[in-house]
């Protein structure tokens, strides 16, 4: 993957960032913490070194939460709209970027699932579901 700059933002657009490829990891995390934070079956996270990341807008709207007993987990979010945003792992070695906040195609696909042993019991793989381009009628 070539070095390219990718833009991302929150839902309301008050917070924005840029990341520079290439990415270290792209994975789905099924741990209970990621499920709670995203409100979904898993999180879709890209990992980049801190030197490849920068906030470009809206730092005053950033909220953070660190779970003290967690070795790596933290969260970041927009105080205006609540969107998940990139966060620095405890220890500072990586920035975790919620892939859904990217405005651009990252040019990489997820590599694996982590914490699969604690995945949501109600999870059904998307390839097993009927697909619609809009709400079904």
PyMOL commands that place a pseudoatom at each C-alpha (Angstrom):
pseudoatom trace, name=CA, resn=UNK, resi=1, chain=A, elem=C, hetatm=0, pos=[0.000, 0.000, 0.000]
pseudoatom trace, name=CA, resn=UNK, resi=2, chain=A, elem=C, hetatm=0, pos=[1.352, 3.403, -0.909]
pseudoatom trace, name=CA, resn=UNK, resi=3, chain=A, elem=C, hetatm=0, pos=[1.586, 6.215, 1.587]
pseudoatom trace, name=CA, resn=UNK, resi=4, chain=A, elem=C, hetatm=0, pos=[-1.643, 8.119, 1.233]
pseudoatom trace, name=CA, resn=UNK, resi=5, chain=A, elem=C, hetatm=0, pos=[-3.540, 10.518, 3.477]
pseudoatom trace, name=CA, resn=UNK, resi=6, chain=A, elem=C, hetatm=0, pos=[-7.058, 9.484, 4.504]
pseudoatom trace, name=CA, resn=UNK, resi=7, chain=A, elem=C, hetatm=0, pos=[-9.606, 11.802, 6.062]
pseudoatom trace, name=CA, resn=UNK, resi=8, chain=A, elem=C, hetatm=0, pos=[-12.157, 10.972, 8.727]
pseudoatom trace, name=CA, resn=UNK, resi=9, chain=A, elem=C, hetatm=0, pos=[-14.764, 12.766, 10.800]
pseudoatom trace, name=CA, resn=UNK, resi=10, chain=A, elem=C, hetatm=0, pos=[-17.652, 12.420, 13.211]
pseudoatom trace, name=CA, resn=UNK, resi=11, chain=A, elem=C, hetatm=0, pos=[-21.322, 12.359, 12.197]
pseudoatom trace, name=CA, resn=UNK, resi=12, chain=A, elem=C, hetatm=0, pos=[-21.918, 16.074, 12.761]
pseudoatom trace, name=CA, resn=UNK, resi=13, chain=A, elem=C, hetatm=0, pos=[-18.619, 17.082, 11.126]
pseudoatom trace, name=CA, resn=UNK, resi=14, chain=A, elem=C, hetatm=0, pos=[-17.347, 19.123, 14.088]
pseudoatom trace, name=CA, resn=UNK, resi=15, chain=A, elem=C, hetatm=0, pos=[-14.330, 16.818, 14.596]
pseudoatom trace, name=CA, resn=UNK, resi=16, chain=A, elem=C, hetatm=0, pos=[-12.020, 15.751, 11.786]
pseudoatom trace, name=CA, resn=UNK, resi=17, chain=A, elem=C, hetatm=0, pos=[-8.700, 13.957, 11.443]
pseudoatom trace, name=CA, resn=UNK, resi=18, chain=A, elem=C, hetatm=0, pos=[-6.198, 12.657, 8.917]
pseudoatom trace, name=CA, resn=UNK, resi=19, chain=A, elem=C, hetatm=0, pos=[-4.229, 9.424, 8.923]
pseudoatom trace, name=CA, resn=UNK, resi=20, chain=A, elem=C, hetatm=0, pos=[-1.370, 8.442, 6.706]
pseudoatom trace, name=CA, resn=UNK, resi=21, chain=A, elem=C, hetatm=0, pos=[-1.055, 4.915, 5.362]
pseudoatom trace, name=CA, resn=UNK, resi=22, chain=A, elem=C, hetatm=0, pos=[0.100, 2.278, 5.370]
pseudoatom trace, name=CA, resn=UNK, resi=23, chain=A, elem=C, hetatm=0, pos=[-1.924, 0.761, 8.201]
pseudoatom trace, name=CA, resn=UNK, resi=24, chain=A, elem=C, hetatm=0, pos=[-0.523, -1.786, 10.636]
pseudoatom trace, name=CA, resn=UNK, resi=25, chain=A, elem=C, hetatm=0, pos=[-3.697, -3.782, 11.286]
pseudoatom trace, name=CA, resn=UNK, resi=26, chain=A, elem=C, hetatm=0, pos=[-7.371, -3.778, 10.330]
pseudoatom trace, name=CA, resn=UNK, resi=27, chain=A, elem=C, hetatm=0, pos=[-9.442, -6.093, 12.481]
pseudoatom trace, name=CA, resn=UNK, resi=28, chain=A, elem=C, hetatm=0, pos=[-12.887, -6.774, 13.882]
pseudoatom trace, name=CA, resn=UNK, resi=29, chain=A, elem=C, hetatm=0, pos=[-12.930, -6.909, 17.675]
pseudoatom trace, name=CA, resn=UNK, resi=30, chain=A, elem=C, hetatm=0, pos=[-15.714, -8.878, 19.358]
pseudoatom trace, name=CA, resn=UNK, resi=31, chain=A, elem=C, hetatm=0, pos=[-14.787, -8.155, 22.997]
pseudoatom trace, name=CA, resn=UNK, resi=32, chain=A, elem=C, hetatm=0, pos=[-17.590, -7.012, 25.287]
pseudoatom trace, name=CA, resn=UNK, resi=33, chain=A, elem=C, hetatm=0, pos=[-15.965, -3.573, 25.717]
pseudoatom trace, name=CA, resn=UNK, resi=34, chain=A, elem=C, hetatm=0, pos=[-15.960, -2.861, 21.975]
pseudoatom trace, name=CA, resn=UNK, resi=35, chain=A, elem=C, hetatm=0, pos=[-19.534, -4.149, 21.673]
pseudoatom trace, name=CA, resn=UNK, resi=36, chain=A, elem=C, hetatm=0, pos=[-20.658, -1.850, 24.495]
pseudoatom trace, name=CA, resn=UNK, resi=37, chain=A, elem=C, hetatm=0, pos=[-18.872, 1.169, 23.021]
pseudoatom trace, name=CA, resn=UNK, resi=38, chain=A, elem=C, hetatm=0, pos=[-20.070, 0.668, 19.445]
pseudoatom trace, name=CA, resn=UNK, resi=39, chain=A, elem=C, hetatm=0, pos=[-23.500, -0.694, 20.307]
pseudoatom trace, name=CA, resn=UNK, resi=40, chain=A, elem=C, hetatm=0, pos=[-22.880, -3.319, 17.626]
pseudoatom trace, name=CA, resn=UNK, resi=41, chain=A, elem=C, hetatm=0, pos=[-21.723, -6.910, 17.229]
pseudoatom trace, name=CA, resn=UNK, resi=42, chain=A, elem=C, hetatm=0, pos=[-18.092, -5.804, 16.897]
pseudoatom trace, name=CA, resn=UNK, resi=43, chain=A, elem=C, hetatm=0, pos=[-15.834, -2.864, 16.245]
pseudoatom trace, name=CA, resn=UNK, resi=44, chain=A, elem=C, hetatm=0, pos=[-13.946, -2.427, 12.971]
pseudoatom trace, name=CA, resn=UNK, resi=45, chain=A, elem=C, hetatm=0, pos=[-10.570, -0.957, 13.932]
pseudoatom trace, name=CA, resn=UNK, resi=46, chain=A, elem=C, hetatm=0, pos=[-7.512, 0.211, 12.027]
pseudoatom trace, name=CA, resn=UNK, resi=47, chain=A, elem=C, hetatm=0, pos=[-4.238, 0.629, 13.905]
pseudoatom trace, name=CA, resn=UNK, resi=48, chain=A, elem=C, hetatm=0, pos=[-1.683, 3.318, 13.043]
pseudoatom trace, name=CA, resn=UNK, resi=49, chain=A, elem=C, hetatm=0, pos=[1.390, 4.659, 14.834]
pseudoatom trace, name=CA, resn=UNK, resi=50, chain=A, elem=C, hetatm=0, pos=[0.813, 8.085, 16.458]
pseudoatom trace, name=CA, resn=UNK, resi=51, chain=A, elem=C, hetatm=0, pos=[3.140, 9.810, 13.988]
pseudoatom trace, name=CA, resn=UNK, resi=52, chain=A, elem=C, hetatm=0, pos=[0.735, 8.861, 11.149]
pseudoatom trace, name=CA, resn=UNK, resi=53, chain=A, elem=C, hetatm=0, pos=[-2.281, 10.526, 12.804]
pseudoatom trace, name=CA, resn=UNK, resi=54, chain=A, elem=C, hetatm=0, pos=[-3.378, 14.116, 13.377]
pseudoatom trace, name=CA, resn=UNK, resi=55, chain=A, elem=C, hetatm=0, pos=[-6.527, 15.951, 14.416]
pseudoatom trace, name=CA, resn=UNK, resi=56, chain=A, elem=C, hetatm=0, pos=[-7.433, 18.640, 11.883]
pseudoatom trace, name=CA, resn=UNK, resi=57, chain=A, elem=C, hetatm=0, pos=[-10.553, 20.127, 13.450]
pseudoatom trace, name=CA, resn=UNK, resi=58, chain=A, elem=C, hetatm=0, pos=[-12.643, 20.198, 16.608]
pseudoatom trace, name=CA, resn=UNK, resi=59, chain=A, elem=C, hetatm=0, pos=[-10.311, 19.200, 19.415]
pseudoatom trace, name=CA, resn=UNK, resi=60, chain=A, elem=C, hetatm=0, pos=[-12.573, 21.043, 21.864]
pseudoatom trace, name=CA, resn=UNK, resi=61, chain=A, elem=C, hetatm=0, pos=[-15.363, 18.560, 21.042]
pseudoatom trace, name=CA, resn=UNK, resi=62, chain=A, elem=C, hetatm=0, pos=[-13.328, 15.446, 21.908]
pseudoatom trace, name=CA, resn=UNK, resi=63, chain=A, elem=C, hetatm=0, pos=[-14.354, 13.339, 24.859]
pseudoatom trace, name=CA, resn=UNK, resi=64, chain=A, elem=C, hetatm=0, pos=[-12.334, 10.403, 26.172]
pseudoatom trace, name=CA, resn=UNK, resi=65, chain=A, elem=C, hetatm=0, pos=[-12.866, 7.538, 28.559]
pseudoatom trace, name=CA, resn=UNK, resi=66, chain=A, elem=C, hetatm=0, pos=[-10.159, 5.206, 29.833]
pseudoatom trace, name=CA, resn=UNK, resi=67, chain=A, elem=C, hetatm=0, pos=[-11.106, 2.006, 31.588]
pseudoatom trace, name=CA, resn=UNK, resi=68, chain=A, elem=C, hetatm=0, pos=[-8.333, 1.970, 34.206]
pseudoatom trace, name=CA, resn=UNK, resi=69, chain=A, elem=C, hetatm=0, pos=[-8.252, -1.829, 34.627]
pseudoatom trace, name=CA, resn=UNK, resi=70, chain=A, elem=C, hetatm=0, pos=[-7.896, -2.404, 30.873]
pseudoatom trace, name=CA, resn=UNK, resi=71, chain=A, elem=C, hetatm=0, pos=[-4.401, -2.785, 29.462]
pseudoatom trace, name=CA, resn=UNK, resi=72, chain=A, elem=C, hetatm=0, pos=[-5.149, -1.223, 26.057]
pseudoatom trace, name=CA, resn=UNK, resi=73, chain=A, elem=C, hetatm=0, pos=[-8.808, -0.196, 25.880]
pseudoatom trace, name=CA, resn=UNK, resi=74, chain=A, elem=C, hetatm=0, pos=[-9.999, 3.414, 25.868]
pseudoatom trace, name=CA, resn=UNK, resi=75, chain=A, elem=C, hetatm=0, pos=[-12.604, 5.354, 23.909]
pseudoatom trace, name=CA, resn=UNK, resi=76, chain=A, elem=C, hetatm=0, pos=[-12.882, 8.708, 22.225]
pseudoatom trace, name=CA, resn=UNK, resi=77, chain=A, elem=C, hetatm=0, pos=[-16.037, 10.370, 20.994]
pseudoatom trace, name=CA, resn=UNK, resi=78, chain=A, elem=C, hetatm=0, pos=[-17.538, 13.610, 19.752]
pseudoatom trace, name=CA, resn=UNK, resi=79, chain=A, elem=C, hetatm=0, pos=[-19.250, 15.536, 22.568]
pseudoatom trace, name=CA, resn=UNK, resi=80, chain=A, elem=C, hetatm=0, pos=[-21.667, 17.051, 20.007]
pseudoatom trace, name=CA, resn=UNK, resi=81, chain=A, elem=C, hetatm=0, pos=[-23.001, 13.938, 18.240]
pseudoatom trace, name=CA, resn=UNK, resi=82, chain=A, elem=C, hetatm=0, pos=[-21.572, 11.001, 20.215]
pseudoatom trace, name=CA, resn=UNK, resi=83, chain=A, elem=C, hetatm=0, pos=[-19.746, 9.441, 17.263]
pseudoatom trace, name=CA, resn=UNK, resi=84, chain=A, elem=C, hetatm=0, pos=[-16.901, 7.090, 18.020]
pseudoatom trace, name=CA, resn=UNK, resi=85, chain=A, elem=C, hetatm=0, pos=[-13.543, 8.650, 17.140]
pseudoatom trace, name=CA, resn=UNK, resi=86, chain=A, elem=C, hetatm=0, pos=[-9.901, 7.529, 17.065]
pseudoatom trace, name=CA, resn=UNK, resi=87, chain=A, elem=C, hetatm=0, pos=[-8.247, 6.935, 20.412]
pseudoatom trace, name=CA, resn=UNK, resi=88, chain=A, elem=C, hetatm=0, pos=[-4.777, 6.294, 21.736]
pseudoatom trace, name=CA, resn=UNK, resi=89, chain=A, elem=C, hetatm=0, pos=[-4.179, 2.942, 23.391]
pseudoatom trace, name=CA, resn=UNK, resi=90, chain=A, elem=C, hetatm=0, pos=[-2.919, 3.137, 26.950]
pseudoatom trace, name=CA, resn=UNK, resi=91, chain=A, elem=C, hetatm=0, pos=[0.848, 3.333, 26.650]
pseudoatom trace, name=CA, resn=UNK, resi=92, chain=A, elem=C, hetatm=0, pos=[0.544, 5.424, 23.466]
pseudoatom trace, name=CA, resn=UNK, resi=93, chain=A, elem=C, hetatm=0, pos=[2.042, 3.003, 20.925]
pseudoatom trace, name=CA, resn=UNK, resi=94, chain=A, elem=C, hetatm=0, pos=[-0.968, 2.974, 18.568]
pseudoatom trace, name=CA, resn=UNK, resi=95, chain=A, elem=C, hetatm=0, pos=[-3.937, 5.033, 17.518]
pseudoatom trace, name=CA, resn=UNK, resi=96, chain=A, elem=C, hetatm=0, pos=[-7.086, 2.952, 17.044]
pseudoatom trace, name=CA, resn=UNK, resi=97, chain=A, elem=C, hetatm=0, pos=[-9.271, 4.336, 14.265]
pseudoatom trace, name=CA, resn=UNK, resi=98, chain=A, elem=C, hetatm=0, pos=[-12.900, 3.237, 14.048]
pseudoatom trace, name=CA, resn=UNK, resi=99, chain=A, elem=C, hetatm=0, pos=[-13.072, 2.409, 10.340]
pseudoatom trace, name=CA, resn=UNK, resi=100, chain=A, elem=C, hetatm=0, pos=[-16.649, 3.631, 10.044]
pseudoatom trace, name=CA, resn=UNK, resi=101, chain=A, elem=C, hetatm=0, pos=[-15.493, 7.196, 10.760]
pseudoatom trace, name=CA, resn=UNK, resi=102, chain=A, elem=C, hetatm=0, pos=[-13.298, 7.308, 7.649]
pseudoatom trace, name=CA, resn=UNK, resi=103, chain=A, elem=C, hetatm=0, pos=[-14.487, 9.543, 4.828]
pseudoatom trace, name=CA, resn=UNK, resi=104, chain=A, elem=C, hetatm=0, pos=[-12.311, 7.618, 2.363]
pseudoatom trace, name=CA, resn=UNK, resi=105, chain=A, elem=C, hetatm=0, pos=[-11.835, 3.961, 1.430]
pseudoatom trace, name=CA, resn=UNK, resi=106, chain=A, elem=C, hetatm=0, pos=[-8.755, 2.835, 3.386]
pseudoatom trace, name=CA, resn=UNK, resi=107, chain=A, elem=C, hetatm=0, pos=[-7.729, 0.473, 0.593]
pseudoatom trace, name=CA, resn=UNK, resi=108, chain=A, elem=C, hetatm=0, pos=[-7.387, -2.423, 3.024]
pseudoatom trace, name=CA, resn=UNK, resi=109, chain=A, elem=C, hetatm=0, pos=[-9.826, -5.109, 4.180]
pseudoatom trace, name=CA, resn=UNK, resi=110, chain=A, elem=C, hetatm=0, pos=[-10.100, -6.574, 7.698]
pseudoatom trace, name=CA, resn=UNK, resi=111, chain=A, elem=C, hetatm=0, pos=[-7.487, -9.235, 8.362]
pseudoatom trace, name=CA, resn=UNK, resi=112, chain=A, elem=C, hetatm=0, pos=[-9.108, -11.192, 11.175]
pseudoatom trace, name=CA, resn=UNK, resi=113, chain=A, elem=C, hetatm=0, pos=[-11.559, -11.332, 14.081]
pseudoatom trace, name=CA, resn=UNK, resi=114, chain=A, elem=C, hetatm=0, pos=[-10.210, -10.970, 17.625]
pseudoatom trace, name=CA, resn=UNK, resi=115, chain=A, elem=C, hetatm=0, pos=[-11.878, -12.029, 20.865]
pseudoatom trace, name=CA, resn=UNK, resi=116, chain=A, elem=C, hetatm=0, pos=[-14.121, -14.301, 18.821]
pseudoatom trace, name=CA, resn=UNK, resi=117, chain=A, elem=C, hetatm=0, pos=[-14.643, -16.463, 21.909]
pseudoatom trace, name=CA, resn=UNK, resi=118, chain=A, elem=C, hetatm=0, pos=[-16.746, -13.673, 23.425]
pseudoatom trace, name=CA, resn=UNK, resi=119, chain=A, elem=C, hetatm=0, pos=[-18.675, -12.682, 20.284]
pseudoatom trace, name=CA, resn=UNK, resi=120, chain=A, elem=C, hetatm=0, pos=[-22.352, -11.770, 20.648]
pseudoatom trace, name=CA, resn=UNK, resi=121, chain=A, elem=C, hetatm=0, pos=[-24.505, -14.892, 20.785]
pseudoatom trace, name=CA, resn=UNK, resi=122, chain=A, elem=C, hetatm=0, pos=[-27.025, -13.258, 18.442]
pseudoatom trace, name=CA, resn=UNK, resi=123, chain=A, elem=C, hetatm=0, pos=[-24.433, -12.490, 15.758]
pseudoatom trace, name=CA, resn=UNK, resi=124, chain=A, elem=C, hetatm=0, pos=[-25.279, -13.772, 12.291]
pseudoatom trace, name=CA, resn=UNK, resi=125, chain=A, elem=C, hetatm=0, pos=[-22.642, -13.433, 9.587]
pseudoatom trace, name=CA, resn=UNK, resi=126, chain=A, elem=C, hetatm=0, pos=[-23.615, -10.791, 7.024]
pseudoatom trace, name=CA, resn=UNK, resi=127, chain=A, elem=C, hetatm=0, pos=[-23.127, -13.140, 4.085]
pseudoatom trace, name=CA, resn=UNK, resi=128, chain=A, elem=C, hetatm=0, pos=[-26.011, -15.213, 5.505]
pseudoatom trace, name=CA, resn=UNK, resi=129, chain=A, elem=C, hetatm=0, pos=[-28.468, -12.312, 5.390]
pseudoatom trace, name=CA, resn=UNK, resi=130, chain=A, elem=C, hetatm=0, pos=[-30.637, -11.015, 2.546]
pseudoatom trace, name=CA, resn=UNK, resi=131, chain=A, elem=C, hetatm=0, pos=[-29.311, -7.749, 1.150]
pseudoatom trace, name=CA, resn=UNK, resi=132, chain=A, elem=C, hetatm=0, pos=[-31.335, -4.647, 0.236]
pseudoatom trace, name=CA, resn=UNK, resi=133, chain=A, elem=C, hetatm=0, pos=[-30.104, -1.342, -1.242]
pseudoatom trace, name=CA, resn=UNK, resi=134, chain=A, elem=C, hetatm=0, pos=[-32.794, 0.531, 0.757]
pseudoatom trace, name=CA, resn=UNK, resi=135, chain=A, elem=C, hetatm=0, pos=[-35.320, -0.312, 3.451]
pseudoatom trace, name=CA, resn=UNK, resi=136, chain=A, elem=C, hetatm=0, pos=[-37.223, -3.428, 2.347]
pseudoatom trace, name=CA, resn=UNK, resi=137, chain=A, elem=C, hetatm=0, pos=[-40.829, -2.914, 1.303]
for i in range(1, 137): cmd.bond("trace and resi %d" % i, "trace and resi %d" % (i + 1))
show_as sticks, trace
zoom trace
